[in-house]
């Protein structure tokens, strides 16, 4: 049972990391677009807003990953405790 929980937690973490990589890549491309010099100030403002939103999402996903790591640790500790209890019987 613990192995299934661990696998699910790992898959969620991998998805979150992939999301972060995608958002960071998008931000890089948006910055390049702003720096190309062909956009109006209004367009630049919209892009800066999108970059800020992406940064917020990245922060949230990083926090989710921290929580998943904590859950993973608790899951492992619980599995060891259950194993220890069954060994002592």
Biopython code that builds the backbone (N, CA, C, O; Angstrom):
import numpy as np
from Bio.PDB.StructureBuilder import StructureBuilder

atoms = [
    (1, "UNK", "N", (0.822, -1.199, 0.000)),
    (1, "UNK", "CA", (0.000, 0.000, 0.000)),
    (1, "UNK", "C", (0.866, 1.262, 0.000)),
    (1, "UNK", "O", (0.588, 2.219, -0.723)),
    (2, "UNK", "N", (1.916, 1.247, 0.820)),
    (2, "UNK", "CA", (2.807, 2.410, 0.886)),
    (2, "UNK", "C", (3.494, 2.646, -0.453)),
    (2, "UNK", "O", (3.738, 3.789, -0.838)),
    (3, "UNK", "N", (3.807, 1.558, -1.164)),
    (3, "UNK", "CA", (4.478, 1.695, -2.460)),
    (3, "UNK", "C", (3.576, 2.408, -3.466)),
    (3, "UNK", "O", (4.049, 3.208, -4.273)),
    (4, "UNK", "N", (2.278, 2.114, -3.413)),
    (4, "UNK", "CA", (1.334, 2.776, -4.318)),
    (4, "UNK", "C", (1.264, 4.262, -3.993)),
    (4, "UNK", "O", (1.279, 5.101, -4.894)),
    (5, "UNK", "N", (1.188, 4.589, -2.703)),
    (5, "UNK", "CA", (1.161, 5.987, -2.287)),
    (5, "UNK", "C", (2.420, 6.711, -2.705)),
    (5, "UNK", "O", (2.367, 7.849, -3.170)),
    (6, "UNK", "N", (3.559, 6.049, -2.538)),
    (6, "UNK", "CA", (4.847, 6.643, -2.913)),
    (6, "UNK", "C", (4.878, 6.909, -4.413)),
    (6, "UNK", "O", (5.343, 7.959, -4.854)),
    (7, "UNK", "N", (4.382, 5.957, -5.191)),
    (7, "UNK", "CA", (4.392, 6.108, -6.648)),
    (7, "UNK", "C", (3.507, 7.277, -7.088)),
    (7, "UNK", "O", (3.882, 8.048, -7.972)),
    (8, "UNK", "N", (2.349, 7.402, -6.475)),
    (8, "UNK", "CA", (1.441, 8.502, -6.810)),
    (8, "UNK", "C", (2.079, 9.840, -6.460)),
    (8, "UNK", "O", (2.023, 10.783, -7.249)),
    (9, "UNK", "N", (2.687, 9.924, -5.278)),
    (9, "UNK", "CA", (3.346, 11.154, -4.851)),
    (9, "UNK", "C", (4.467, 11.512, -5.816)),
    (9, "UNK", "O", (4.623, 12.677, -6.182)),
    (10, "UNK", "N", (5.255, 10.515, -6.234)),
    (10, "UNK", "CA", (6.355, 10.769, -7.164)),
    (10, "UNK", "C", (5.837, 11.255, -8.515)),
    (10, "UNK", "O", (6.415, 12.162, -9.114)),
    (11, "UNK", "N", (4.745, 10.650, -8.997)),
    (11, "UNK", "CA", (4.176, 11.072, -10.278)),
    (11, "UNK", "C", (3.660, 12.505, -10.208)),
    (11, "UNK", "O", (3.848, 13.285, -11.142)),
    (12, "UNK", "N", (3.010, 12.848, -9.099)),
    (12, "UNK", "CA", (2.532, 14.223, -8.932)),
    (12, "UNK", "C", (3.702, 15.201, -8.912)),
    (12, "UNK", "O", (3.638, 16.268, -9.523)),
    (13, "UNK", "N", (4.765, 14.835, -8.210)),
    (13, "UNK", "CA", (5.956, 15.683, -8.155)),
    (13, "UNK", "C", (6.576, 15.876, -9.523)),
    (13, "UNK", "O", (6.984, 16.981, -9.879)),
    (14, "UNK", "N", (6.644, 14.796, -10.289)),
    (14, "UNK", "CA", (7.206, 14.888, -11.639)),
    (14, "UNK", "C", (6.367, 15.806, -12.515)),
    (14, "UNK", "O", (6.910, 16.588, -13.296)),
    (15, "UNK", "N", (5.039, 15.716, -12.390)),
    (15, "UNK", "CA", (4.161, 16.590, -13.168)),
    (15, "UNK", "C", (4.349, 18.050, -12.784)),
    (15, "UNK", "O", (4.392, 18.934, -13.640)),
    (16, "UNK", "N", (4.460, 18.286, -11.484)),
    (16, "UNK", "CA", (4.666, 19.664, -11.015)),
    (16, "UNK", "C", (5.986, 20.213, -11.556)),
    (16, "UNK", "O", (6.049, 21.367, -11.979)),
    (17, "UNK", "N", (7.036, 19.395, -11.545)),
    (17, "UNK", "CA", (8.336, 19.844, -12.056)),
    (17, "UNK", "C", (8.269, 20.111, -13.557)),
    (17, "UNK", "O", (8.895, 21.049, -14.050)),
    (18, "UNK", "N", (7.515, 19.292, -14.284)),
    (18, "UNK", "CA", (7.352, 19.517, -15.724)),
    (18, "UNK", "C", (6.588, 20.820, -15.973)),
    (18, "UNK", "O", (6.918, 21.576, -16.886)),
    (19, "UNK", "N", (5.568, 21.073, -15.155)),
    (19, "UNK", "CA", (4.823, 22.333, -15.273)),
    (19, "UNK", "C", (5.737, 23.530, -15.041)),
    (19, "UNK", "O", (5.672, 24.523, -15.765)),
    (20, "UNK", "N", (6.589, 23.426, -14.025)),
    (20, "UNK", "CA", (7.522, 24.515, -13.717)),
    (20, "UNK", "C", (8.464, 24.756, -14.893)),
    (20, "UNK", "O", (8.698, 25.901, -15.280)),
    (21, "UNK", "N", (8.998, 23.688, -15.457)),
    (21, "UNK", "CA", (9.914, 23.824, -16.598)),
    (21, "UNK", "C", (9.215, 24.499, -17.778)),
    (21, "UNK", "O", (9.807, 25.336, -18.460)),
    (22, "UNK", "N", (7.968, 24.137, -18.014)),
    (22, "UNK", "CA", (7.204, 24.735, -19.108)),
    (22, "UNK", "C", (6.971, 26.229, -18.864)),
    (22, "UNK", "O", (7.137, 27.044, -19.772)),
    (23, "UNK", "N", (6.587, 26.580, -17.638)),
    (23, "UNK", "CA", (6.350, 27.989, -17.313)),
    (23, "UNK", "C", (7.637, 28.805, -17.401)),
    (23, "UNK", "O", (7.623, 29.936, -17.886)),
    (24, "UNK", "N", (8.742, 28.239, -16.936)),
    (24, "UNK", "CA", (10.026, 28.948, -17.025)),
    (24, "UNK", "C", (10.438, 29.154, -18.480)),
    (24, "UNK", "O", (10.961, 30.209, -18.837)),
    (25, "UNK", "N", (10.203, 28.152, -19.309)),
    (25, "UNK", "CA", (10.513, 28.267, -20.735)),
    (25, "UNK", "C", (9.638, 29.342, -21.386)),
    (25, "UNK", "O", (10.109, 30.136, -22.199)),
    (26, "UNK", "N", (8.362, 29.350, -21.014)),
    (26, "UNK", "CA", (7.455, 30.363, -21.555)),
    (26, "UNK", "C", (7.912, 31.761, -21.139)),
    (26, "UNK", "O", (7.909, 32.684, -21.953)),
    (27, "UNK", "N", (8.302, 31.916, -19.879)),
    (27, "UNK", "CA", (8.778, 33.225, -19.418)),
    (27, "UNK", "C", (10.003, 33.675, -20.201)),
    (27, "UNK", "O", (10.119, 34.845, -20.564)),
    (28, "UNK", "N", (10.910, 32.749, -20.460)),
    (28, "UNK", "CA", (12.123, 33.089, -21.212)),
    (28, "UNK", "C", (11.758, 33.603, -22.608)),
    (28, "UNK", "O", (12.319, 34.592, -23.079)),
    (29, "UNK", "N", (10.819, 32.925, -23.259)),
    (29, "UNK", "CA", (10.400, 33.340, -24.600)),
    (29, "UNK", "C", (9.671, 34.682, -24.562)),
    (29, "UNK", "O", (9.823, 35.509, -25.460)),
    (30, "UNK", "N", (8.883, 34.883, -23.514)),
    (30, "UNK", "CA", (8.181, 36.161, -23.385)),
    (30, "UNK", "C", (9.168, 37.310, -23.176)),
    (30, "UNK", "O", (8.991, 38.393, -23.733)),
    (31, "UNK", "N", (10.194, 37.075, -22.381)),
    (31, "UNK", "CA", (11.222, 38.101, -22.162)),
    (31, "UNK", "C", (11.942, 38.415, -23.470)),
    (31, "UNK", "O", (12.214, 39.579, -23.766)),
    (32, "UNK", "N", (12.252, 37.383, -24.253)),
    (32, "UNK", "CA", (12.888, 37.603, -25.555)),
    (32, "UNK", "C", (11.990, 38.446, -26.458)),
    (32, "UNK", "O", (12.463, 39.319, -27.185)),
    (33, "UNK", "N", (10.696, 38.171, -26.400)),
    (33, "UNK", "CA", (9.740, 38.923, -27.212)),
    (33, "UNK", "C", (9.711, 40.395, -26.793)),
    (33, "UNK", "O", (9.694, 41.288, -27.641)),
    (34, "UNK", "N", (9.705, 40.638, -25.496)),
    (34, "UNK", "CA", (9.718, 42.023, -25.002)),
    (34, "UNK", "C", (10.997, 42.728, -25.439)),
    (34, "UNK", "O", (10.968, 43.898, -25.819)),
    (35, "UNK", "N", (12.110, 42.020, -25.384)),
    (35, "UNK", "CA", (13.409, 42.622, -25.702)),
    (35, "UNK", "C", (13.652, 42.825, -27.195)),
    (35, "UNK", "O", (14.622, 43.481, -27.574)),
    (36, "UNK", "N", (12.795, 42.276, -28.043)),
    (36, "UNK", "CA", (13.027, 42.403, -29.486)),
    (36, "UNK", "C", (12.765, 43.817, -29.995)),
    (36, "UNK", "O", (13.224, 44.179, -31.079)),
    (37, "UNK", "N", (12.034, 44.617, -29.226)),
    (37, "UNK", "CA", (11.864, 46.017, -29.575)),
    (37, "UNK", "C", (10.745, 46.351, -30.536)),
    (37, "UNK", "O", (10.676, 47.487, -31.005)),
    (38, "UNK", "N", (9.868, 45.417, -30.851)),
    (38, "UNK", "CA", (8.804, 45.716, -31.813)),
    (38, "UNK", "C", (7.425, 45.862, -31.168)),
    (38, "UNK", "O", (6.442, 46.131, -31.859)),
    (39, "UNK", "N", (7.350, 45.686, -29.854)),
    (39, "UNK", "CA", (6.056, 45.726, -29.178)),
    (39, "UNK", "C", (5.727, 47.125, -28.673)),
    (39, "UNK", "O", (6.611, 47.926, -28.366)),
    (40, "UNK", "N", (4.429, 47.390, -28.598)),
    (40, "UNK", "CA", (3.987, 48.645, -27.991)),
    (40, "UNK", "C", (4.113, 48.515, -26.473)),
    (40, "UNK", "O", (4.273, 47.416, -25.944)),
    (41, "UNK", "N", (4.039, 49.638, -25.792)),
    (41, "UNK", "CA", (4.115, 49.620, -24.323)),
    (41, "UNK", "C", (2.962, 48.809, -23.732)),
    (41, "UNK", "O", (3.135, 48.106, -22.736)),
    (42, "UNK", "N", (1.795, 48.910, -24.346)),
    (42, "UNK", "CA", (0.634, 48.154, -23.872)),
    (42, "UNK", "C", (0.882, 46.650, -24.011)),
    (42, "UNK", "O", (0.572, 45.886, -23.097)),
    (43, "UNK", "N", (1.432, 46.228, -25.133)),
    (43, "UNK", "CA", (1.743, 44.810, -25.335)),
    (43, "UNK", "C", (2.788, 44.334, -24.328)),
    (43, "UNK", "O", (2.691, 43.230, -23.793)),
    (44, "UNK", "N", (3.785, 45.177, -24.078)),
    (44, "UNK", "CA", (4.810, 44.825, -23.094)),
    (44, "UNK", "C", (4.197, 44.660, -21.707)),
    (44, "UNK", "O", (4.569, 43.758, -20.957)),
    (45, "UNK", "N", (3.254, 45.538, -21.375)),
    (45, "UNK", "CA", (2.597, 45.466, -20.070)),
    (45, "UNK", "C", (1.829, 44.150, -19.924)),
    (45, "UNK", "O", (1.864, 43.513, -18.872)),
    (46, "UNK", "N", (1.140, 43.756, -20.990)),
    (46, "UNK", "CA", (0.400, 42.492, -20.968)),
    (46, "UNK", "C", (1.364, 41.322, -20.764)),
    (46, "UNK", "O", (1.081, 40.407, -19.990)),
    (47, "UNK", "N", (2.483, 41.355, -21.447)),
    (47, "UNK", "CA", (3.470, 40.278, -21.320)),
    (47, "UNK", "C", (4.069, 40.260, -19.918)),
    (47, "UNK", "O", (4.260, 39.190, -19.338)),
    (48, "UNK", "N", (4.365, 41.431, -19.372)),
    (48, "UNK", "CA", (4.906, 41.480, -18.005)),
    (48, "UNK", "C", (3.893, 40.922, -16.998)),
    (48, "UNK", "O", (4.272, 40.270, -16.024)),
    (49, "UNK", "N", (2.609, 41.183, -17.241)),
    (49, "UNK", "CA", (1.565, 40.625, -16.376)),
    (49, "UNK", "C", (1.558, 39.106, -16.476)),
    (49, "UNK", "O", (1.430, 38.419, -15.463)),
    (50, "UNK", "N", (1.694, 38.576, -17.693)),
    (50, "UNK", "CA", (1.721, 37.123, -17.876)),
    (50, "UNK", "C", (2.940, 36.514, -17.193)),
    (50, "UNK", "O", (2.839, 35.455, -16.574)),
    (51, "UNK", "N", (4.078, 37.168, -17.299)),
    (51, "UNK", "CA", (5.294, 36.678, -16.642)),
    (51, "UNK", "C", (5.084, 36.639, -15.125)),
    (51, "UNK", "O", (5.480, 35.680, -14.462)),
    (52, "UNK", "N", (4.459, 37.690, -14.582)),
    (52, "UNK", "CA", (4.188, 37.725, -13.137)),
    (52, "UNK", "C", (3.243, 36.598, -12.732)),
    (52, "UNK", "O", (3.434, 35.969, -11.690)),
    (53, "UNK", "N", (2.229, 36.341, -13.548)),
    (53, "UNK", "CA", (1.315, 35.223, -13.266)),
    (53, "UNK", "C", (2.061, 33.894, -13.309)),
    (53, "UNK", "O", (1.874, 33.042, -12.441)),
    (54, "UNK", "N", (2.903, 33.723, -14.318)),
    (54, "UNK", "CA", (3.689, 32.489, -14.412)),
    (54, "UNK", "C", (4.581, 32.323, -13.185)),
    (54, "UNK", "O", (4.710, 31.221, -12.652)),
    (55, "UNK", "N", (5.197, 33.422, -12.739)),
    (55, "UNK", "CA", (6.043, 33.356, -11.545)),
    (55, "UNK", "C", (5.231, 32.940, -10.318)),
    (55, "UNK", "O", (5.715, 32.185, -9.474)),
    (56, "UNK", "N", (3.996, 33.436, -10.224)),
    (56, "UNK", "CA", (3.118, 33.038, -9.118)),
    (56, "UNK", "C", (2.817, 31.548, -9.197)),
    (56, "UNK", "O", (2.878, 30.848, -8.187)),
    (57, "UNK", "N", (2.492, 31.060, -10.391)),
    (57, "UNK", "CA", (2.219, 29.632, -10.564)),
    (57, "UNK", "C", (3.447, 28.796, -10.215)),
    (57, "UNK", "O", (3.329, 27.743, -9.588)),
    (58, "UNK", "N", (4.620, 29.266, -10.620)),
    (58, "UNK", "CA", (5.861, 28.548, -10.313)),
    (58, "UNK", "C", (6.046, 28.461, -8.800)),
    (58, "UNK", "O", (6.389, 27.402, -8.274)),
    (59, "UNK", "N", (5.824, 29.558, -8.111)),
    (59, "UNK", "CA", (5.957, 29.561, -6.645)),
    (59, "UNK", "C", (4.974, 28.587, -6.002)),
    (59, "UNK", "O", (5.326, 27.855, -5.077)),
    (60, "UNK", "N", (3.740, 28.585, -6.502)),
    (60, "UNK", "CA", (2.730, 27.671, -5.962)),
    (60, "UNK", "C", (3.120, 26.216, -6.212)),
    (60, "UNK", "O", (2.960, 25.367, -5.335)),
    (61, "UNK", "N", (3.626, 25.934, -7.395)),
    (61, "UNK", "CA", (4.013, 24.559, -7.710)),
    (61, "UNK", "C", (5.231, 24.134, -6.893)),
    (61, "UNK", "O", (5.333, 22.974, -6.493)),
    (62, "UNK", "N", (6.155, 25.063, -6.643)),
    (62, "UNK", "CA", (7.288, 24.750, -5.769)),
    (62, "UNK", "C", (6.805, 24.417, -4.360)),
    (62, "UNK", "O", (7.326, 23.503, -3.722)),
    (63, "UNK", "N", (5.819, 25.154, -3.881)),
    (63, "UNK", "CA", (5.244, 24.883, -2.558)),
    (63, "UNK", "C", (4.549, 23.518, -2.561)),
    (63, "UNK", "O", (4.656, 22.763, -1.594)),
    (64, "UNK", "N", (3.839, 23.204, -3.649)),
    (64, "UNK", "CA", (3.202, 21.890, -3.776)),
    (64, "UNK", "C", (4.241, 20.774, -3.713)),
    (64, "UNK", "O", (4.019, 19.743, -3.078)),
    (65, "UNK", "N", (5.373, 20.988, -4.375)),
    (65, "UNK", "CA", (6.437, 19.977, -4.371)),
    (65, "UNK", "C", (6.981, 19.796, -2.959)),
    (65, "UNK", "O", (7.214, 18.667, -2.527)),
    (66, "UNK", "N", (7.184, 20.890, -2.240)),
    (66, "UNK", "CA", (7.642, 20.781, -0.846)),
    (66, "UNK", "C", (6.661, 19.962, -0.021)),
    (66, "UNK", "O", (7.064, 19.112, 0.772)),
    (67, "UNK", "N", (5.362, 20.223, -0.212)),
    (67, "UNK", "CA", (4.339, 19.476, 0.517)),
    (67, "UNK", "C", (4.329, 18.004, 0.118)),
    (67, "UNK", "O", (4.131, 17.130, 0.962)),
    (68, "UNK", "N", (4.543, 17.730, -1.165)),
    (68, "UNK", "CA", (4.610, 16.339, -1.615)),
    (68, "UNK", "C", (5.815, 15.626, -1.012)),
    (68, "UNK", "O", (5.725, 14.457, -0.635)),
    (69, "UNK", "N", (6.942, 16.329, -0.923)),
    (69, "UNK", "CA", (8.129, 15.730, -0.304)),
    (69, "UNK", "C", (7.876, 15.423, 1.165)),
    (69, "UNK", "O", (8.304, 14.384, 1.668)),
    (70, "UNK", "N", (7.183, 16.322, 1.852)),
    (70, "UNK", "CA", (6.835, 16.091, 3.249)),
    (70, "UNK", "C", (5.897, 14.899, 3.360)),
    (70, "UNK", "O", (6.073, 14.044, 4.228)),
    (71, "UNK", "N", (4.904, 14.842, 2.488)),
    (71, "UNK", "CA", (3.970, 13.718, 2.481)),
    (71, "UNK", "C", (4.702, 12.417, 2.186)),
    (71, "UNK", "O", (4.428, 11.390, 2.808)),
    (72, "UNK", "N", (5.629, 12.460, 1.241)),
    (72, "UNK", "CA", (6.435, 11.286, 0.890)),
    (72, "UNK", "C", (7.204, 10.809, 2.117)),
    (72, "UNK", "O", (7.248, 9.611, 2.399)),
    (73, "UNK", "N", (7.802, 11.736, 2.837)),
    (73, "UNK", "CA", (8.564, 11.406, 4.039)),
    (73, "UNK", "C", (7.657, 10.798, 5.106)),
    (73, "UNK", "O", (8.013, 9.803, 5.737)),
    (74, "UNK", "N", (6.492, 11.397, 5.301)),
    (74, "UNK", "CA", (5.546, 10.873, 6.287)),
    (74, "UNK", "C", (5.043, 9.500, 5.874)),
    (74, "UNK", "O", (4.856, 8.623, 6.717)),
    (75, "UNK", "N", (4.824, 9.314, 4.586)),
    (75, "UNK", "CA", (4.370, 8.030, 4.060)),
    (75, "UNK", "C", (5.411, 6.952, 4.344)),
    (75, "UNK", "O", (5.072, 5.854, 4.787)),
    (76, "UNK", "N", (6.677, 7.269, 4.089)),
    (76, "UNK", "CA", (7.757, 6.314, 4.355)),
    (76, "UNK", "C", (7.875, 6.014, 5.841)),
    (76, "UNK", "O", (8.062, 4.862, 6.232)),
    (77, "UNK", "N", (7.764, 7.060, 6.682)),
    (77, "UNK", "CA", (7.850, 6.854, 8.127)),
    (77, "UNK", "C", (6.690, 6.006, 8.631)),
    (77, "UNK", "O", (6.879, 5.147, 9.492)),
    (78, "UNK", "N", (5.499, 6.238, 8.103)),
    (78, "UNK", "CA", (4.339, 5.438, 8.487)),
    (78, "UNK", "C", (4.492, 3.995, 8.067)),
    (78, "UNK", "O", (4.121, 3.087, 8.812)),
    (79, "UNK", "N", (5.036, 3.770, 6.876)),
    (79, "UNK", "CA", (5.245, 2.404, 6.393)),
    (79, "UNK", "C", (6.265, 1.681, 7.259)),
    (79, "UNK", "O", (6.102, 0.499, 7.560)),
    (80, "UNK", "N", (7.326, 2.398, 7.665)),
    (80, "UNK", "CA", (8.338, 1.774, 8.528)),
    (80, "UNK", "C", (7.745, 1.447, 9.894)),
    (80, "UNK", "O", (8.055, 0.403, 10.468)),
    (81, "UNK", "N", (6.897, 2.327, 10.419)),
    (81, "UNK", "CA", (6.268, 2.094, 11.714)),
    (81, "UNK", "C", (5.339, 0.894, 11.644)),
    (81, "UNK", "O", (5.325, 0.062, 12.550)),
    (82, "UNK", "N", (4.559, 0.802, 10.564)),
    (82, "UNK", "CA", (3.661, -0.344, 10.404)),
    (82, "UNK", "C", (4.468, -1.628, 10.286)),
    (82, "UNK", "O", (4.093, -2.643, 10.873)),
    (83, "UNK", "N", (5.569, -1.607, 9.540)),
    (83, "UNK", "CA", (6.420, -2.782, 9.391)),
    (83, "UNK", "C", (7.020, -3.163, 10.732)),
    (83, "UNK", "O", (7.082, -4.345, 11.070)),
    (84, "UNK", "N", (7.459, -2.185, 11.493)),
    (84, "UNK", "CA", (8.045, -2.426, 12.811)),
    (84, "UNK", "C", (7.022, -3.052, 13.743)),
    (84, "UNK", "O", (7.346, -3.966, 14.501)),
    (85, "UNK", "N", (5.789, -2.565, 13.690)),
    (85, "UNK", "CA", (4.732, -3.120, 14.537)),
    (85, "UNK", "C", (4.403, -4.548, 14.146)),
    (85, "UNK", "O", (4.173, -5.386, 15.018)),
    (86, "UNK", "N", (4.376, -4.845, 12.847)),
    (86, "UNK", "CA", (4.058, -6.209, 12.415)),
    (86, "UNK", "C", (5.211, -7.156, 12.713)),
    (86, "UNK", "O", (4.988, -8.341, 12.961)),
    (87, "UNK", "N", (6.445, -6.648, 12.692)),
    (87, "UNK", "CA", (7.603, -7.480, 13.026)),
    (87, "UNK", "C", (7.616, -7.850, 14.498)),
    (87, "UNK", "O", (8.084, -8.928, 14.867)),
    (88, "UNK", "N", (7.105, -6.965, 15.338)),
    (88, "UNK", "CA", (7.158, -7.220, 16.774)),
    (88, "UNK", "C", (6.055, -8.148, 17.237)),
    (88, "UNK", "O", (6.072, -8.584, 18.388)),
    (89, "UNK", "N", (5.100, -8.464, 16.386)),
    (89, "UNK", "CA", (3.983, -9.355, 16.775)),
    (89, "UNK", "C", (4.335, -10.796, 16.628)),
    (89, "UNK", "O", (3.511, -11.665, 16.913)),
]
sb = StructureBuilder()
sb.init_structure("model")
sb.init_model(0)
sb.init_chain("A")
sb.init_seg("    ")
for serial, (resi, resn, name, xyz) in enumerate(atoms, 1):
    if name == "N":
        sb.init_residue(resn, " ", resi, " ")
    sb.init_atom(name, np.array(xyz, "f"), 0.0, 1.0, " ", f" {name:<3s}", serial, name[0])
structure = sb.get_structure()
